[in-house]
Amino acid sequence: MTRSATDTLTDIALRASQHRQTNEVRFAISAPGFRWSYLEDGAREQYFIASITKLATAAIVFQHIEERRYSLDAPVAALLPPEDVDGLPGMTTDRGDNPVTVAHLLAHTSGITDYFEAKTAGNDNMLTRIRQQDLSWDRREAIDLVRGRPALNPPGITKRAHYSDTNYQLLQLIIERHDEPYPQAFQARIGAPLGLRDTYVFSPDTLDRFATVAPFKDGDAIFDRPRAMASFGADGSIVSTTTDQLRFMKGYLGGELFSADHLAAATHTWRPVFFPLEYGLGIMRYRMPRAFSPFSPMPPFIGHSGASGAVLFHDPDRDLTIAGAVNQLHNRGLVYRMLSRMERVLR
C-alpha cells in the first residue's frame, strides 16, 4: 500500500472521531504486507465488541461438536432441562414439528423471538428498559421474556434468518451444561490458545473493570450500563482490542480453533437478516449489491458486527481484515459507511 492510502485511512478515522455521536473511535487493518491502525486521542484501548461475541460462541460450539459432546443436529430440548426450554416453540414434537436444533440457534432459524428487541406485553422491550435504567438478568430471566410466544417460523424452514439474541442465551446454557461457565470456557478455548491478552468476557465478576473499557453512546448520551453489559454473556459481553480482534479472526478462519469442515459448514448457506447483511452458522456476510457500485463493486466480507458500532470483517480473496468501532448504539449505519469507505481505499 502507498503512503497516501494510510493517510486517507487516517483521515477517514479522524472524521469519524469528530462526529458528535461517536466515542473513542478505533480501527485496525491487516492484509499481506500491510498493517494500519488508528486510536482516537485519549481513547481506552479496550472496547465492547457486542454481538461479535457470537463468533466466539460459535467457535466453542464447533469445538464441542468435534469433541462429540453433541452435534449440530441435536435437539435443544435434549441438551437442556425442561425448566430452560418449557414454553419455547420447537421444543416438543407432539404435533410432528421439527425440533429446534443447535444449528438453528447458530443460524437464527429457530423461530424463537428475540428477548432483547422484541416488544413485551407492556409494549416495550429489554432495550427500552435498559435505556431507562441499568438492569441485570441471567439466562433464564432473558428466556422468560419470550416464553409462550408463537414461533416466528418453523425451525429451519425459512428463506430469511430472524435475528434473535435468545438463540445465543440458549447456546450459553448448552455450553455451560457441557463445559464450564462461559467466561472460563472462552478463556480456556479461545483467549489462551490465541494469546488474546486483552480480551475477556465482561461479567458480574468484572464490574469493577467497567471504567477501563471505552463506553459507547446512544445518540448523544453515554450508554453507562455496566450491569446490562455484564448480562449479555454469549450474545454480546466480550471486551477486546483491535489488535486482539485481528488475531482472533486469523485464528478463527485459519483452523486454529476448529476444523475447516466447520468453517465450510458455517459459510455454506447465507440467509438475509438485515440489509445488506446475511447470516450463516454464527457468522455474518456483508454483501452490497453490485447495483450500488456497478463499476467498482465491494467484495463480500465475512465476520460479524455489533450493535455498539463494532465490526470485524474479512475479505478472503485479499486476506484483508478490518476491525474497529465507532461506539454508537443509535446510529447503527455509521460504522458500515466507515467500513465501505476504508475498503474502497484498499482496492
C-alpha positions as CSV (number, residue, x, y, z in Angstrom):
1,M,0.0,0.0,0.0
2,T,1.1,3.5,-0.7
3,R,1.7,6.2,1.9
4,S,-1.3,8.1,0.5
5,A,-3.6,5.1,1.4
6,T,-2.5,5.1,5.0
7,D,-3.1,8.9,5.1
8,T,-6.5,8.5,3.6
9,L,-7.5,5.8,6.1
10,T,-6.3,8.0,8.9
11,D,-8.3,10.9,7.5
12,I,-11.5,8.8,7.4
13,A,-11.0,7.7,11.0
14,L,-10.3,11.3,12.1
15,R,-13.5,12.4,10.5
16,A,-15.4,9.7,12.3
17,S,-13.9,10.7,15.6
18,Q,-15.2,14.2,15.1
19,H,-18.8,13.0,14.6
20,R,-20.8,14.1,17.7
21,Q,-22.4,10.7,18.1
22,T,-19.1,8.6,18.1
23,N,-16.9,7.9,21.0
24,E,-13.3,6.8,21.3
25,V,-13.1,5.6,17.7
26,R,-10.6,2.9,16.8
27,F,-9.8,0.8,13.7
28,A,-7.1,-1.6,12.6
29,I,-6.5,-3.3,9.2
30,S,-4.4,-6.3,8.3
31,A,-3.5,-7.5,4.8
32,P,-0.5,-9.2,3.3
33,G,2.4,-6.7,3.6
34,F,0.1,-4.0,5.1
35,R,-0.8,-3.0,8.7
36,W,-2.6,0.2,9.8
37,S,-4.3,1.2,13.0
38,Y,-5.9,4.3,14.5
39,L,-6.9,5.0,18.1
40,E,-8.6,8.3,18.9
41,D,-6.5,10.5,21.2
42,G,-7.2,9.7,24.8
43,A,-9.2,6.6,24.0
44,R,-9.1,3.4,26.0
45,E,-7.7,0.5,24.0
46,Q,-10.4,-2.0,25.2
47,Y,-13.9,-1.8,23.9
48,F,-17.1,-3.8,23.9
49,I,-17.4,-5.9,20.7
50,A,-21.1,-6.6,21.4
51,S,-22.5,-9.2,19.1
52,I,-19.1,-10.1,17.6
53,T,-19.1,-12.2,20.7
54,K,-21.3,-14.6,18.7
55,L,-18.3,-15.6,16.6
56,A,-16.6,-16.8,19.8
57,T,-19.7,-18.6,21.0
58,A,-20.0,-20.4,17.6
59,A,-16.3,-21.4,17.9
60,I,-16.9,-23.0,21.3
61,V,-19.9,-24.9,20.0
62,F,-17.9,-26.2,17.0
63,Q,-15.2,-27.4,19.4
64,H,-17.8,-29.2,21.5
65,I,-19.1,-30.9,18.3
66,E,-15.7,-32.0,17.3
67,E,-15.3,-33.5,20.8
68,R,-18.6,-35.3,20.3
69,R,-20.3,-33.6,23.3
70,Y,-23.3,-33.1,21.0
71,S,-24.0,-32.4,17.3
72,L,-25.3,-29.6,15.1
73,D,-28.5,-31.6,14.6
74,A,-29.0,-32.3,18.3
75,P,-32.4,-31.1,19.5
76,V,-32.0,-28.3,22.0
77,A,-34.7,-29.9,24.3
78,A,-32.4,-33.0,24.6
79,L,-29.5,-30.9,25.8
80,L,-31.2,-28.7,28.4
81,P,-33.5,-29.4,31.3
82,P,-37.3,-28.7,30.9
83,E,-37.1,-25.5,33.1
84,D,-34.8,-23.9,30.5
85,V,-36.9,-24.7,27.4
86,D,-40.5,-25.0,28.6
87,G,-42.8,-22.6,26.7
88,L,-40.4,-22.1,23.8
89,P,-41.6,-23.1,20.3
90,G,-40.0,-26.1,18.7
91,M,-39.0,-27.8,21.9
92,T,-41.7,-30.5,21.7
93,T,-42.6,-32.6,18.7
94,D,-46.1,-33.7,19.7
95,R,-47.6,-32.3,16.5
96,G,-44.9,-33.8,14.3
97,D,-43.0,-30.5,14.1
98,N,-39.3,-30.5,13.5
99,P,-37.4,-29.7,16.8
100,V,-35.2,-26.7,17.2
101,T,-31.5,-27.8,16.9
102,V,-28.1,-26.4,17.8
103,A,-27.7,-25.5,14.1
104,H,-31.0,-23.5,14.2
105,L,-29.8,-21.5,17.2
106,L,-26.5,-20.7,15.5
107,A,-28.2,-19.7,12.2
108,H,-31.0,-17.7,13.7
109,T,-33.6,-20.0,12.1
110,S,-35.1,-21.4,15.3
111,G,-38.1,-19.1,15.1
112,I,-37.7,-18.1,18.8
113,T,-38.4,-14.5,19.5
114,D,-35.6,-12.1,20.4
115,Y,-35.7,-11.2,24.1
116,F,-33.7,-8.0,23.6
117,E,-35.6,-6.0,21.0
118,A,-39.0,-7.7,20.7
119,K,-41.8,-5.9,22.4
120,T,-43.4,-7.4,25.5
121,A,-46.9,-7.3,26.8
122,G,-46.1,-3.9,28.2
123,N,-45.3,-2.6,24.7
124,D,-41.6,-2.1,25.5
125,N,-38.6,-4.3,25.2
126,M,-35.4,-5.0,27.0
127,L,-33.5,-2.3,25.1
128,T,-36.2,0.3,26.1
129,R,-35.9,-0.8,29.7
130,I,-32.2,-0.6,29.7
131,R,-32.3,2.9,28.2
132,Q,-34.4,3.9,31.2
133,Q,-32.1,2.4,33.8
134,D,-29.3,-0.1,34.2
135,L,-30.6,-3.7,34.6
136,S,-29.1,-7.1,35.1
137,W,-30.5,-10.5,34.2
138,D,-29.4,-14.1,33.8
139,R,-30.0,-16.6,31.0
140,R,-33.4,-17.9,32.3
141,E,-34.7,-14.4,33.0
142,A,-34.0,-13.5,29.4
143,I,-35.7,-16.6,28.2
144,D,-38.7,-15.9,30.5
145,L,-39.4,-12.8,28.5
146,V,-40.3,-14.8,25.4
147,R,-41.8,-18.0,26.8
148,G,-45.2,-18.6,25.3
149,R,-44.5,-16.6,22.2
150,P,-45.5,-18.3,19.0
151,A,-42.8,-19.3,16.6
152,L,-41.7,-16.7,14.1
153,N,-41.2,-19.5,11.6
154,P,-41.0,-23.3,11.7
155,P,-37.5,-24.3,12.8
156,G,-35.1,-24.3,9.9
157,I,-37.7,-23.7,7.3
158,T,-37.2,-20.1,6.2
159,K,-35.6,-18.1,3.4
160,R,-34.6,-15.5,6.0
161,A,-32.8,-15.5,9.3
162,H,-34.7,-13.9,12.2
163,Y,-32.0,-12.5,14.4
164,S,-32.7,-13.4,18.0
165,D,-30.3,-12.9,20.9
166,T,-32.4,-15.6,22.7
167,N,-30.7,-18.2,20.5
168,Y,-27.3,-17.3,22.0
169,Q,-28.6,-17.2,25.5
170,L,-29.7,-20.8,24.9
171,L,-26.3,-21.7,23.4
172,Q,-24.7,-20.3,26.6
173,L,-26.8,-22.7,28.7
174,I,-25.8,-25.6,26.4
175,I,-22.1,-24.6,26.6
176,E,-22.2,-24.3,30.4
177,R,-24.1,-27.6,30.8
178,H,-21.5,-29.5,28.8
179,D,-18.4,-27.5,29.8
180,E,-17.7,-24.7,32.4
181,P,-19.0,-21.2,32.9
182,Y,-18.9,-19.2,29.7
183,P,-16.2,-16.7,30.7
184,Q,-13.9,-19.6,31.7
185,A,-14.8,-21.6,28.6
186,F,-13.9,-18.6,26.4
187,Q,-10.6,-18.1,28.1
188,A,-9.6,-21.8,28.0
189,R,-10.7,-22.5,24.5
190,I,-10.1,-19.2,22.7
191,G,-8.4,-16.5,24.7
192,A,-5.4,-18.5,26.0
193,P,-4.8,-20.6,22.8
194,L,-4.7,-17.5,20.6
195,G,-2.8,-15.3,23.1
196,L,-5.6,-12.7,23.4
197,R,-4.2,-11.0,26.5
198,D,-6.6,-8.0,26.4
199,T,-9.8,-9.9,25.7
200,Y,-12.2,-11.3,28.2
201,V,-15.9,-11.8,28.9
202,F,-17.3,-8.9,30.8
203,S,-19.4,-10.4,33.6
204,P,-20.8,-9.6,37.1
205,D,-17.4,-10.7,38.4
206,T,-15.6,-7.9,36.4
207,L,-18.0,-5.0,37.0
208,D,-15.1,-3.1,38.7
209,R,-13.3,-3.0,35.3
210,F,-16.1,-1.1,33.5
211,A,-14.3,2.3,33.7
212,T,-11.3,0.8,31.8
213,V,-13.4,-0.1,28.8
214,A,-14.4,2.5,26.2
215,P,-18.0,3.5,26.7
216,F,-20.3,3.9,23.7
217,K,-23.0,6.4,23.0
218,D,-26.8,6.1,22.4
219,G,-27.3,9.1,20.2
220,D,-25.5,11.9,22.0
221,A,-25.6,10.4,25.5
222,I,-23.1,7.9,27.0
223,F,-24.6,4.5,27.5
224,D,-23.5,3.9,31.0
225,R,-24.9,0.5,31.7
226,P,-22.4,-1.8,33.3
227,R,-24.9,-4.3,34.8
228,A,-26.6,-4.7,31.4
229,M,-23.2,-5.2,29.6
230,A,-22.3,-7.9,32.1
231,S,-25.6,-9.7,31.4
232,F,-25.4,-10.3,27.7
233,G,-22.9,-13.2,28.1
234,A,-22.6,-15.3,25.0
235,D,-24.7,-13.0,22.8
236,G,-22.6,-9.9,23.4
237,S,-20.4,-9.3,26.5
238,I,-16.8,-9.7,25.3
239,V,-14.3,-6.9,25.7
240,S,-11.4,-6.7,23.3
241,T,-8.9,-4.6,21.4
242,T,-8.5,-4.2,17.7
243,T,-5.1,-6.0,17.9
244,D,-6.7,-9.0,19.6
245,Q,-9.7,-8.9,17.2
246,L,-7.3,-9.2,14.2
247,R,-5.6,-12.1,15.9
248,F,-9.0,-13.7,16.7
249,M,-10.1,-13.5,13.1
250,K,-6.9,-15.0,11.9
251,G,-7.3,-18.0,14.2
252,Y,-11.0,-18.3,13.5
253,L,-10.6,-18.6,9.8
254,G,-7.2,-20.3,9.8
255,G,-8.2,-23.6,11.6
256,E,-6.6,-22.8,15.0
257,L,-10.0,-23.1,16.8
258,F,-11.9,-25.7,14.8
259,S,-11.7,-27.7,11.6
260,A,-12.0,-26.3,8.1
261,D,-15.1,-28.6,7.7
262,H,-16.9,-26.5,10.3
263,L,-15.9,-23.2,8.7
264,A,-17.2,-24.6,5.4
265,A,-20.5,-25.5,7.1
266,A,-20.7,-22.1,8.7
267,T,-20.3,-20.3,5.4
268,H,-22.2,-22.7,3.1
269,T,-25.7,-21.2,3.3
270,W,-26.4,-17.5,3.6
271,R,-29.8,-16.1,4.5
272,P,-30.8,-12.4,4.5
273,V,-31.1,-11.0,8.0
274,F,-30.7,-7.1,7.9
275,F,-29.9,-5.5,4.6
276,P,-27.1,-5.8,3.4
277,L,-26.2,-8.5,6.0
278,E,-26.7,-12.2,5.6
279,Y,-26.3,-15.0,8.2
280,G,-24.6,-18.4,8.1
281,L,-23.9,-20.5,11.2
282,G,-22.7,-18.0,13.8
283,I,-21.2,-15.7,11.2
284,M,-22.3,-12.8,9.0
285,R,-21.7,-11.8,5.4
286,Y,-21.7,-8.1,4.5
287,R,-22.5,-8.0,0.8
288,M,-23.5,-4.9,-1.1
289,P,-25.4,-5.5,-4.3
290,R,-23.4,-4.7,-7.4
291,A,-26.1,-2.1,-8.4
292,F,-24.9,0.1,-5.6
293,S,-21.4,0.4,-7.2
294,P,-21.6,-1.2,-10.7
295,F,-18.2,-0.2,-11.9
296,S,-16.3,-0.9,-8.7
297,P,-18.3,-3.3,-6.6
298,M,-17.4,-4.0,-3.0
299,P,-16.4,-7.6,-2.4
300,P,-18.3,-9.6,0.2
301,F,-16.9,-9.6,3.7
302,I,-17.4,-12.3,6.3
303,G,-17.3,-11.8,10.1
304,H,-19.7,-10.1,12.4
305,S,-20.8,-6.7,13.7
306,G,-22.2,-5.5,17.0
307,A,-24.9,-3.0,17.9
308,S,-22.4,-0.9,19.7
309,G,-20.9,0.1,16.4
310,A,-18.2,-2.6,16.3
311,V,-17.2,-4.5,13.2
312,L,-14.9,-7.4,12.5
313,F,-14.9,-8.4,8.8
314,H,-12.6,-10.3,6.4
315,D,-12.3,-10.4,2.6
316,P,-11.0,-13.9,1.9
317,D,-9.8,-13.1,-1.6
318,R,-7.4,-10.4,-0.4
319,D,-6.8,-11.8,3.1
320,L,-7.9,-8.4,4.3
321,T,-9.4,-7.9,7.8
322,I,-10.9,-4.7,9.2
323,A,-11.6,-4.4,12.9
324,G,-12.9,-1.4,14.8
325,A,-15.7,0.5,16.5
326,V,-17.3,3.9,16.5
327,N,-19.0,3.1,19.8
328,Q,-22.5,4.3,18.8
329,L,-25.7,2.4,19.6
330,H,-28.4,4.6,18.0
331,N,-26.8,5.4,14.6
332,R,-26.2,1.8,13.5
333,G,-25.4,2.6,9.9
334,L,-22.5,4.8,10.7
335,V,-19.9,2.0,11.1
336,Y,-20.9,0.3,7.9
337,R,-20.3,3.6,6.0
338,M,-16.9,3.7,7.6
339,L,-16.2,0.1,6.6
340,S,-17.2,0.8,3.0
341,R,-15.0,3.9,2.7
342,M,-12.0,2.1,4.2
343,E,-12.4,-0.9,1.9
344,R,-12.6,1.4,-1.2
345,V,-9.2,2.9,-0.2
346,L,-7.7,-0.5,-0.2
347,R,-8.7,-1.7,-3.7
